[in-house]
């Protein structure tokens, strides 16, 4: 199965994030791409850092760098592809001889800080995978990396095109889909889970989208005795992740 570069690397852009990645001995930078318009002390510093780290530097047009970075205003003419060793396509994970038992699926979560904090929490809890679709969820960019305190580079990220595609693949592979919803009757602390289960975390405002809601096995809620309607999605992810730890199921 051919793996897209987007399913192998996290791309960071901007002078400071690129220099930080090059200086981190725990990371492997595949390459640096520098705009052909980038000149002066900043560009020279990046070239020196890349040489010291043994990382090749490629030149490209400023437009090409903007396209690759996916950000037209903040790339500063430079980006780096950082190897994410645990990132892979969802389909590849499901084809394993022993597919992961417990996963999170992000659906419509567009705030980078939330995605980053979820990756950090799920990794801390030892979950086998967080499904981050390429469409409908915040791009895995420096804002996500910062919110995760750098954990995003090492998080067990599983990629697919959309949350709907993920849900269909998971159901076909025998997973139950458990979506968080404030009005659900069953508590996340009481729900009976099959051997393979996925918790769906919906967007900050709209919750779980209709395309995925149609496929949900059961809706579950986090009990909140206090006068609060809902939790931030990253807080909800933490509750779910460590409930799985408590059950010995992460």
N, C-alpha and C positions, 0 to 999 in steps of 0.2 A: 504494500500500500504506500503510494507516494504521499509524503507529509508536507503540507504547505509550510513555508517559512513562518507564517503567522502562528503555526501550531508548534514551533520549536523555539522561537525567540520572543523575548519581551523587548520592544524597541523603546529606548529612552532618547529624548532629544533635549537640546539646550546645552550650553557649555558646562554649567555646573553639574547637572546629572551625568553627563558623559564622563567628565573628569572623575567624579565619584565612583562610577562603575569601573573605570580603568584602574583606579587606585585600590579597589577592593580585591584582596587576594583570594577571597572566597568565591568570586564570580569569574566566569569565563566569557570574555567578550569575543564574539565571532569576528566582527569588523566594525570599523568606524567609517561613516560616509560624510564627507565634508563638501559643502557647496563650493563650486569653483570661484564664487565671488568672495568666499571667506578668506580674509587676509589679516595681517597684523599680529600683534602679540597674542590675542586669544587663539587664533588658528595655530600659531606656532606652539603654544603651550599644549594644545590637544595633540599635535603631531609628536611632540617630545614624549608625552605621557603614553601615547599608543606605541611608540617605538620601544619605550622602556618595558612595556607590558607584552611586547611581541605580537601586537595586534595590527593587522593590515589596515591601511587607510586608503579608501577609494574616493575619487573626486566625482562629483555629479553636478548637474545644473541646479541652481537654487530652486527651480520649480520641481525638479525630481525629488529633492530633499523634502520639500513641503508635502509632496504627495506621499512619500514613504513614511514621513512622521505622522501624517494624518492631522497635522495642526498647522494652519497657515500663518500663525502670528508668533508662536513662541519657540520655534525650532532653532532660531539663531544660526541657521546654516549648518547645523551638525546633528548627527544622530548616531547611535550605537545599537547594534543588535546583540543583546545579552542572552546567552544560552540559559534556558529555563529547563533544567534536567528532568523535572517531574511533569512538565507540560506535554500533553499528547492528545490526539483526537479521541473523543468519546467512543467512537466505533472501535478503535484499537483496544481501549480498556475493556469493552464488552466482549471482545474476541479472545481475551486472555483465558487460559485454562482455568484460572480462579478469578472471575470478575469481582470487583469490589462489592461488598455487601451494603454499605451505607454511603449515600451521596447527598449533596445539596445541589439543587438546580436553581439558578438565578433567572428570574423572568421579569424583564422590564425595569431592572434596577439601574438607574441612569446617573446616580451621583457617585463620582469616583471614590470619594471618602468612604462611602458605605461598602463598595466592592472591596476596597483595600482592607477595611476592618474585618469583613467577612472572611477574606482569605487568611488573614492573620489568626483569627479565632479558630477557623476550621483546621488550620495546620497545627495550632497549639493543642487542639482536641484529638489530633491523630486521625481525622477523617481521611478516607482513602481518595476522595475526590470532590472538587467543587466544579460543577458544570457552568462554564461561562460562555454563553452563545456569542457569536460574532455580531449578530444583529439584535438590537433592542436592549443591550446592556452596555454600560460605560466601557470604552476602550481601555485595554490594559496599558496605560500610559504612565508617565512619571507621577501624576497625581495619585493614581492607584498605588504605585510603589511607595510613595511617601506615606500614605495613610496606613499601609501595611507595615511600616517601619522596616522596609526592605524584604519582608517575608515573601512578597509576591514572586520574587525570583525563584524561590524554592518551594512554592506552594504546589499541591497536587491538582493543577488546573486541567480540566478536560474541556476540549473545544468542539463546537458544532456550529451549524449555520444559525439555528434559531431554537428557542425554547420548545416550540411545537415539534420540531424534528427530534430534539432530545427526548421529549416525552414519548413519542412514537417508538423510537429505538429502545427506550427503557422498558416499555410495556411489552414489546416483542421479545425482549430478553428475560421477561418474567419478574420485573420489578413492580412493586406497588408504589403509587404516587400519593404522597400525603401533603396536602397544601395547608398552609396556615391561613386561617380566617377568623376574625374576631367573633363572628356569630356562630361558629361551630359549637356543637354540643360536647364532643369528645375532647378531653384534655390531652395535651401532648405528653403528659406524665402518665396517662392511663392507657393510651392506644396500644392495641396488640399489633405488633409488626411482624411481617413475614421475614424470611431469611434475607431477602433483598428488598430494600426500601429506599426511596428517595424523598427528601423533604423539599417542597417547592416554596421558594421565597419570592413573593410578588413585589412589584414596584412600589416606590415611596408613596405615590398618590392613588394609583389605580388598583393596587394589589395584583393578584394573579390574573393574567389576561384570559380572555374568553377562549382562545385557541387551546390553551393548556387546561383551563378549568373543565372543559368537556371531557378530559381524559383522567381526571383525578379519581383515585380509588376511595379516599376518605378525606374529609376536612377536619382539621384539628385546631384547637385554640390553646393559647397560653393563659391560664387562669390569672385574672387581675382583680383581686378584692378591692383595691383602691379605686378612686374615681379618675381613672385614666382610660381612654378609649383604646389606645394601641401603643405599641413600642416601636421605636426606630427599628428598621429592618435589620440593621447590624446587631442590635441588642437581641432581637428575636432569634437571629442566627446563633448567637452565643448560648441562649437558653436551650435551643434544640441540640446544638453540638455537645454541650456538656450533660444534657439528659442522656444522650447516647453513651457518653463516657460513664455516667453513673450506672447505666444498665450493663456496662462492659461490652458495648456493641460498636464502638467507634472503629 
